[in-house]
Amino acid sequence: MKTLGQFARATLVSGIVLAASGAHAAGSLDLNLGADAVQFEAAGEITQGVALGGGVINSEYREDATIYHAQLLGVQRNRDRDVGIGARWTQFDTDYGNGGGVGLGGYGYVYLPQAPAVSLGGYGFYTPGAVTSGDLDDGYEVGVRARYAFTPNVDGYVGLRQAAADFDNRHGSRTLDRGAQVGVRLSF
């Protein structure tokens, strides 16, 4: 299991390096804060329409939980919408149990025609029990956001997020993070 956690962390670092290098068409860095949690994400297009990224949530919602992810998504961005669909490896390191797995999901935002700087949308990823390891039986992360483009490269947003996992030990199903957040996303 330590190997899986190290893999998730190495993939996250690789995604950050890719995004920070600016060597490809588009990338982003995202930071958000909530009452009990902080999240950092980085992503970069490795080729036109394919993005590699990763992130980490550190939450003290009920107990300590750190959730890492690395994802590969097909993406499309234009002035009407911003969407991505694909696979995500999620690694849960919590006081309730540890484990990871491959899941599917995506995100979608639409820009309001009457206010083109505003976009509304959300995201969701689900990891089923058939593709998990360690104590993890299944898990998910879902969220909704309202974004405002302050400049072409800087979005601010407010949102709601919930992350939960079901562990195949005495702890069972646990909500690991829930609540509002405020964040900023830098695009390059």
Buried (B, 14 or more C-beta within 10 A) or exposed (E): BEEBBEBBBEBBEBBBEBBEEEEBEBBBBBBBEBEBBBBBBBBBBBEEEBBBBBBBBBBEBBEEBBBBBBBBBEBEBEEEEBBBEBBBBBBBBBEBBBBBBBBBBBBBBEBEEEEEEBBBBBBBBBBBEEBBBBBBBBBBBBBBBBBEBEEEEEBBBBBBBBBBBBBBEEBEEBEBBBBEBEBBBBBE
